[in-house]
Amino acid sequence: MNAPDTLDEPPLQLYEKRKSVFPQAVDGTFRRLKWAIMAVTLAIYYVTPWIRWDRGPYAPDQAVLVDLANRRFYMFGIEIWPQEFYYIVGLLVMAGIGLFLVTSAVGRAWCGYACPQTVWTDLFQHVERFVDGDRNAQIRLQRAPWGPGKIARRLFKWSIWLVIAFATGGAWIFYFADAPTLAQDFLTGNAAFVAYATVGVLTATTFIFGGFLREQVCIYMCPWPRIQSAMLDENSLIVTYKEWRGEPRAKGLKKARGPDEPFGDCIDCMKCVSVCPTGIDIREGPQIGCITCALCIDACDKVMDQIGRPRGLIDYATLEGQEREREGKPALSPLKTLLRPRTLLYFGIWAGIGLAMLFTLGTRSRIDIAAAHDRNPPYVQMSDGTVRNDFTLKVSNMQARPRQMEIGLVGLDDAVMWRRGGSRDIAGRTLTVDLPADSVKPVKVFVVGPDSALGRRDFAFSVRALDEEGGADSVKVHFAGPGDGS
């Protein structure tokens, strides 16, 4: 850092002081689109835990539920067990690739319309306009000294923000337990401590991030703006200022325009800056603070209508399309812009993962068996010369009703088994167990093989349902004996 040339010159600062942003209200196509998306996303978030879904008498009737106590994830007709966690991984991978797809096609549309930070910040800003007034009134109130009027407005606004933040944190915990029951326990003080702690943390973060940090989260805290540059190319749709058309700027409205008029269409009204939720000037080109909300397009189009100039000085456009427009060439069709190798590749991967998950969901068995060989001792030499191995089986019934299962031996000829605690007199190649609905039942068994079974031999346990629906599974294990060299 260079020293100042004179003692009167202030020292250079490493960090710029934050400038408060007071976005001005605007109406237009993209503002109405943001209203619609905000209403839909908030409705989904707040209402989903209260939707009921009948799964029968043995399973919860909440449509979307993350049941941590029983290690289940329910989403309408889909039930995910811990051993099926790969479905959750698949959904996360699809979400990531979907974000790449959207960004490569239409820039940071996710950030501008559907990101939770954007949605709640937008909601908080509408509350602020309701209480404090629009941009100019907010600026005057910000500069005014603290007094009874300013304190009252601040407390009123913050109270509304706090109610919204509390509802946000409260809605989140209903995804992890039966919503009506948890709501009653929460209000009566009988809920678990973790429920109150979660609501407290989410209330505080929503209140602070949506009410005070706002654009700071998008510009400095979120990593996505720094990643998105790798997702964009010259054919990505982004919000852009057509400099070739707007420059040089006129200062104020020019009512008379001759053929040799030296000014462009931009009259430097600053409307695009006034409505921007992050306070940037889109005329300076693509930048990290642009969340592609397109409110500047609505503001600029309105000004262009007022001064009798064509819309689109600020527009959704690709860099290649903007260059073609500058040269007077016809614009590329939207389909040609979207259907290009990069977006097709992302869509192909995204769709492939989704189809594979749908296929496995449709063909998966709702029965599962796992086996663990007891290691102490690895085998027991019986008095008649036979060898016994002990196993602990875990049989899963992933249906919302009780089922009867048959466990059998596959391979290891002449071997028999019986349940631990039972008599060897009833030993056989199969045994029957009754499993409750949505349950995992441990079954401890003895497996005895004849002299010919001495040494390590591979075999399998199988399980099949004895009802009309059927279903089966198996697991490979090995039989240990005195000749086992492993």
C-alpha positions in Angstrom: 0.0 0.0 0.0 1.5 3.3 -1.1 1.9 6.1 1.4 -0.1 9.3 0.8 1.7 12.0 -1.2 0.7 14.7 1.3 -0.2 14.7 5.0 -3.6 16.0 4.2 -4.5 13.1 1.9 -6.4 10.3 3.8 -4.7 6.9 3.9 -5.9 4.2 1.6 -8.3 1.6 3.1 -8.1 -2.1 2.4 -11.9 -2.5 2.9 -14.7 -0.2 1.7 -17.3 0.7 4.2 -20.7 -0.8 3.5 -23.2 1.4 1.8 -26.8 0.9 2.8 -29.0 -0.3 -0.1 -32.6 0.9 -0.3 -34.2 -0.8 -3.4 -37.0 1.2 -5.0 -40.3 -0.5 -5.7 -40.8 -1.3 -9.4 -43.6 -3.0 -11.4 -43.1 -5.1 -14.5 -42.9 -8.6 -15.9 -40.0 -9.8 -13.9 -41.3 -8.2 -10.7 -44.5 -10.0 -11.1 -42.6 -13.2 -11.8 -40.7 -12.7 -8.5 -44.0 -12.2 -6.7 -45.3 -15.5 -8.1 -42.2 -17.5 -7.3 -42.0 -16.1 -3.8 -45.6 -17.0 -3.1 -45.1 -20.5 -4.4 -41.9 -21.2 -2.6 -43.1 -19.8 0.7 -46.4 -21.8 0.4 -44.4 -25.0 -0.3 -42.1 -24.4 2.7 -44.8 -23.5 5.2 -47.6 -25.8 4.1 -45.8 -29.1 3.2 -45.4 -30.4 6.8 -49.2 -30.2 7.3 -50.1 -32.3 4.2 -51.4 -35.7 5.2 -50.7 -39.0 3.3 -52.4 -42.3 4.2 -49.8 -45.1 4.4 -51.9 -47.4 6.5 -52.2 -48.0 10.2 -48.5 -48.9 10.7 -46.8 -45.8 9.3 -47.0 -42.0 9.9 -49.5 -40.1 7.8 -47.4 -37.0 7.2 -46.7 -36.5 3.5 -43.0 -35.4 3.9 -41.3 -36.5 7.1 -37.6 -37.0 8.1 -38.1 -39.5 10.9 -34.7 -39.5 12.6 -35.9 -41.6 15.6 -36.8 -44.5 13.3 -34.3 -43.6 10.6 -36.8 -43.2 7.8 -37.4 -40.6 5.1 -41.0 -40.3 3.8 -42.0 -38.3 0.7 -45.6 -39.0 -0.3 -45.6 -42.6 -1.6 -41.8 -43.0 -1.3 -40.1 -44.4 1.8 -36.3 -44.3 2.1 -34.4 -46.5 4.6 -30.9 -46.0 5.9 -29.4 -48.6 3.6 -31.0 -46.7 0.7 -29.3 -43.5 1.4 -27.9 -43.5 -2.1 -31.3 -42.1 -3.2 -30.6 -39.0 -1.1 -27.1 -38.8 -2.6 -28.7 -39.0 -6.0 -31.1 -36.2 -5.2 -28.2 -34.0 -4.0 -26.2 -34.7 -7.2 -29.3 -33.9 -9.3 -29.7 -30.6 -7.4 -26.1 -29.7 -8.1 -26.2 -30.6 -11.8 -29.6 -28.9 -12.1 -27.9 -25.7 -10.7 -25.2 -26.0 -13.3 -27.8 -26.5 -16.0 -29.8 -23.4 -14.9 -26.7 -21.3 -14.6 -25.3 -22.3 -18.0 -28.7 -21.6 -19.6 -30.0 -18.5 -17.9 -27.3 -17.3 -15.5 -28.0 -16.8 -11.8 -31.8 -17.2 -12.2 -31.7 -19.4 -9.1 -30.1 -16.6 -7.1 -32.5 -14.0 -8.4 -35.8 -15.9 -7.9 -35.7 -19.0 -5.8 -32.7 -18.9 -3.4 -34.0 -18.8 0.2 -31.8 -15.8 1.0 -33.4 -13.9 -2.0 -37.0 -15.0 -1.1 -36.8 -14.0 2.6 -34.8 -10.8 1.9 -37.4 -9.8 -0.7 -40.2 -10.4 1.8 -38.4 -8.4 4.5 -37.9 -5.5 2.0 -41.7 -5.4 1.3 -42.3 -5.2 5.0 -39.8 -2.4 5.2 -41.6 -0.5 2.4 -44.9 -1.0 4.2 -43.6 0.4 7.4 -41.0 3.0 6.3 -42.1 3.9 2.8 -40.3 3.6 -0.5 -36.6 4.3 -1.2 -36.6 8.1 -0.6 -38.6 7.8 2.7 -36.2 5.1 3.9 -33.2 7.2 3.1 -34.6 10.1 5.0 -35.5 7.9 8.0 -32.0 6.4 8.0 -30.4 9.9 8.1 -32.9 11.2 10.7 -31.7 11.4 14.3 -33.1 8.8 16.7 -36.4 9.9 18.3 -39.7 8.5 19.4 -41.0 8.3 15.8 -38.0 6.5 14.4 -37.7 4.2 17.4 -41.4 3.2 17.0 -41.0 2.5 13.3 -37.9 0.4 13.9 -39.5 -1.6 16.7 -42.7 -2.2 14.6 -40.7 -3.3 11.5 -38.3 -5.5 13.5 -41.3 -7.1 15.3 -42.8 -8.1 11.9 -39.4 -9.4 10.8 -39.1 -11.4 14.0 -42.6 -13.0 13.5 -41.6 -14.0 10.0 -38.3 -15.4 11.2 -39.9 -17.3 14.0 -42.5 -18.8 11.6 -39.5 -19.8 9.3 -37.7 -21.6 12.1 -40.9 -23.1 13.4 -41.9 -24.6 10.0 -38.5 -26.3 9.7 -38.8 -28.5 12.8 -42.2 -29.8 11.6 -40.4 -31.7 8.8 -38.8 -33.9 11.5 -41.8 -34.9 13.6 -45.6 -35.2 13.3 -46.5 -31.5 12.7 -49.8 -31.3 14.8 -48.3 -33.2 17.7 -45.1 -31.2 17.7 -46.9 -27.9 17.4 -49.0 -28.8 20.5 -45.9 -29.9 22.5 -43.9 -26.9 21.4 -46.6 -24.4 22.5 -47.2 -26.2 25.8 -43.4 -26.4 26.6 -43.3 -30.2 26.3 -41.2 -30.4 23.1 -37.5 -31.6 23.2 -34.8 -29.0 23.9 -33.4 -29.5 20.4 -36.7 -28.3 18.9 -36.5 -25.0 20.8 -32.8 -24.7 20.0 -33.3 -25.2 16.3 -36.1 -22.7 16.1 -34.0 -20.2 18.0 -31.0 -20.6 15.7 -33.1 -20.4 12.5 -35.1 -17.4 13.8 -31.9 -15.5 14.6 -30.2 -16.4 11.2 -33.3 -15.5 9.2 -33.8 -12.2 11.1 -30.1 -11.2 10.7 -29.5 -12.5 7.1 -32.8 -11.3 5.7 -33.1 -8.1 7.6 -29.6 -6.7 8.0 -27.0 -8.5 6.0 -29.0 -9.0 2.8 -26.8 -8.3 -0.2 -23.7 -9.0 1.9 -24.7 -12.6 2.0 -25.0 -12.8 -1.8 -21.8 -10.8 -2.5 -19.4 -12.0 0.2 -20.7 -15.1 2.1 -22.2 -17.2 -0.7 -19.6 -19.2 -2.7 -21.8 -19.7 -5.8 -21.1 -16.3 -7.5 -17.4 -17.3 -7.6 -18.3 -20.7 -9.1 -20.8 -19.5 -11.6 -18.1 -18.0 -13.9 -17.1 -21.5 -14.9 -20.7 -22.3 -15.8 -21.2 -19.3 -18.1 -20.2 -18.8 -21.8 -20.9 -16.4 -24.6 -24.3 -18.2 -25.2 -25.6 -18.0 -21.6 -28.6 -15.7 -21.0 -27.6 -13.0 -18.5 -28.9 -9.5 -17.6 -26.8 -7.1 -19.6 -26.6 -3.5 -20.6 -26.2 -2.8 -24.3 -23.4 -0.3 -24.1 -23.3 0.1 -27.9 -26.8 1.4 -27.8 -26.8 3.4 -24.6 -23.5 5.3 -24.8 -22.7 8.1 -24.6 -25.2 8.8 -21.9 -27.4 11.9 -21.9 -27.9 13.8 -18.7 -31.6 13.9 -18.4 -34.4 13.6 -21.0 -33.5 14.7 -24.5 -36.8 15.7 -26.2 -35.2 16.7 -29.6 -33.2 14.1 -31.4 -31.7 14.9 -34.8 -30.0 12.5 -37.1 -26.6 13.6 -35.8 -27.6 13.4 -32.1 -24.4 12.4 -30.3 -26.2 10.8 -27.3 -27.3 7.1 -26.8 -30.6 5.9 -25.3 -29.4 6.0 -21.7 -30.4 9.2 -20.0 -28.5 8.3 -16.8 -31.7 8.3 -14.7 -30.2 5.8 -12.3 -33.4 3.8 -12.1 -31.6 0.6 -12.8 -29.4 1.3 -9.7 -32.3 2.4 -7.5 -34.2 -0.8 -8.0 -31.3 -3.2 -7.7 -31.5 -5.3 -4.4 -27.7 -5.5 -4.2 -27.1 -1.8 -5.2 -24.9 -2.4 -8.3 -24.8 -0.5 -11.5 -25.5 -3.0 -14.3 -24.1 -0.5 -16.8 -20.6 -1.4 -15.5 -20.9 -4.9 -17.0 -21.3 -8.4 -15.5 -20.3 -8.4 -11.9 -20.4 -10.6 -8.8 -23.2 -8.6 -7.2 -25.7 -9.2 -10.0 -28.2 -11.9 -8.9 -30.0 -11.8 -12.3 -33.3 -10.8 -10.7 -34.0 -8.6 -13.8 -35.7 -5.8 -11.9 -33.4 -3.3 -13.7 -35.0 -4.5 -16.9 -38.4 -3.6 -15.7 -37.2 -0.1 -14.5 -35.3 0.6 -17.7 -38.1 -0.6 -20.0 -40.5 1.8 -18.2 -38.1 4.7 -18.8 -37.7 3.7 -22.5 -41.5 3.8 -22.9 -41.6 7.3 -21.4 -39.0 8.7 -23.7 -40.2 6.9 -26.8 -37.2 4.7 -27.3 -37.2 0.9 -27.9 -37.3 -1.4 -25.0 -34.3 -3.7 -24.2 -31.5 -1.3 -23.4 -31.1 -3.5 -20.4 -32.2 -7.0 -21.3 -31.8 -10.8 -20.9 -29.3 -11.5 -23.7 -26.3 -13.6 -24.6 -22.9 -12.0 -25.4 -23.1 -13.5 -28.9 -26.7 -12.3 -29.4 -25.8 -8.8 -28.2 -23.0 -8.7 -30.7 -25.2 -9.8 -33.5 -27.8 -7.2 -32.6 -25.1 -4.5 -32.6 -24.1 -5.5 -36.1 -27.7 -5.5 -37.3 -27.9 -9.3 -37.8 -31.1 -11.3 -36.8 -31.1 -12.6 -33.3 -30.6 -16.3 -32.5 -33.8 -18.2 -31.6 -34.2 -19.0 -27.9 -34.2 -22.8 -28.6 -30.8 -22.5 -30.4 -29.5 -20.5 -27.5 -30.6 -23.0 -24.9 -30.0 -26.2 -26.9 -26.3 -26.2 -27.2 -23.7 -28.9 -26.2 -23.0 -27.7 -22.7 -26.7 -27.5 -21.6 -27.5 -30.7 -23.4 -24.7 -32.5 -21.6 -25.9 -31.2 -18.2 -29.5 -32.1 -19.0 -28.4 -35.6 -20.2 -26.5 -36.3 -16.9 -29.3 -34.8 -14.8 -32.0 -36.8 -16.6 -29.9 -40.0 -16.6 -29.5 -39.9 -12.9 -33.2 -39.2 -12.4 -34.3 -42.0 -14.7 -32.0 -44.5 -13.0 -33.4 -43.5 -9.6 -37.0 -43.9 -10.9 -36.1 -47.3 -12.3 -34.5 -48.6 -9.1 -37.5 -47.2 -7.1 -39.9 -49.1 -9.3 -38.0 -52.4 -9.1 -36.6 -52.4 -5.6 -37.5 -55.1 -3.2 -39.1 -54.1 0.1 -37.3 -56.9 1.8 -33.7 -56.9 3.0 -31.4 -59.2 4.8 -28.0 -58.7 6.3 -25.8 -61.2 8.1 -22.9 -61.0 10.5 -20.7 -63.9 11.4 -20.1 -64.2 15.2 -16.3 -64.1 15.6 -15.9 -65.3 19.2 -15.5 -68.2 18.6 -15.4 -68.4 14.8 -16.7 -72.0 14.9 -17.6 -74.7 17.4 -16.6 -78.4 17.0 -19.5 -80.5 18.1 -19.2 -83.8 19.9 -20.5 -85.7 16.9 -17.8 -84.2 14.6 -20.0 -81.6 13.0 -19.1 -77.9 13.0 -21.3 -75.1 14.1 -21.2 -71.4 13.1 -23.2 -68.7 14.7 -24.8 -65.9 12.7 -26.8 -62.8 13.6 -29.3 -62.0 10.8 -31.1 -58.7 10.4 -34.3 -59.0 8.3 -36.0 -55.8 7.2 -39.7 -55.5 6.4 -39.9 -52.2 4.5 -43.7 -52.4 4.1 -46.3 -50.5 6.1 -47.9 -53.8 7.3 -46.8 -57.0 9.1 -45.4 -59.8 6.9 -44.3 -63.4 7.3 -40.8 -64.2 5.9 -39.0 -67.5 5.2 -35.2 -67.6 5.7 -33.4 -70.3 3.9 -29.9 -71.7 3.2 -28.5 -71.5 -0.3 -25.6 -73.8 -0.9 -23.7 -75.6 1.9 -25.4 -79.0 1.1 -26.4 -81.1 4.1 -26.2 -78.1 6.5 -29.1 -77.3 8.7 -30.0 -74.3 10.9 -32.2 -73.4 13.9 -32.8 -70.3 16.0 -30.6 -69.7 19.0 -32.5 -70.8 22.1 -34.4 -73.5 20.2 -33.7 -77.2 19.9 -31.5 -78.9 17.3 -34.3 -81.4 16.9 -36.3 -78.8 14.8 -33.3 -77.9 12.7 -33.9 -77.6 8.9 -33.0 -75.8 5.8 -35.6 -73.0 6.4 -37.2 -71.2 9.2 -40.1 -68.8 9.4 -40.2 -65.4 11.1 -43.0 -62.8 11.6 -41.9 -59.2 11.1 -43.9 -56.1 12.2 -44.6 -53.3 9.8 -41.6 -51.0 9.0 -39.2 -52.9 11.2 -35.8 -54.6 11.3 -35.8 -57.9 13.3 -32.6 -59.5 14.5 -32.6 -63.3 14.2 -29.7 -65.3 15.8 -29.2 -68.7 14.2 -26.9 -71.7 14.5 -25.7 -73.3 11.2 -24.3 -76.9 11.5 -22.5 -78.6 8.7 -21.2 -82.2 8.5 -17.6 -83.4 8.5 -17.4 -82.6 4.8 -17.9 -78.9 5.7 -14.6 -78.6 7.5 -12.7 -75.6 6.2 -14.0 -72.4 4.6 -17.0 -72.7 2.3 -19.2 -70.0 0.8 -23.0 -70.0 1.0 -25.8 -67.6 1.3 -28.9 -66.8 3.4 -32.0 -66.0 1.5 -35.3 -64.4 2.6 -38.6 -64.3 0.8 -42.1 -63.1 1.7 -44.8 -65.6 2.1 -47.7 -63.3 1.1 -49.2 -62.6 -2.3 -46.9 -59.7 -3.0 -43.8 -61.7 -2.7 -40.3 -60.3 -2.8 -36.9 -61.8 -2.0 -33.3 -61.0 -1.1 -30.1 -62.8 -0.2 -26.7 -62.2 1.4 -23.5 -64.1 0.9 -21.5 -65.4 3.9 -18.9 -68.0 4.6 -18.8 -71.1 6.8 -15.6 -71.4 9.0 -14.1 -74.7 10.2 -10.8 -76.2 11.4 -9.4 -76.2 8.0 -10.1 -72.5 7.3 -6.8 -71.0 6.5 -8.1 -67.4 6.4 
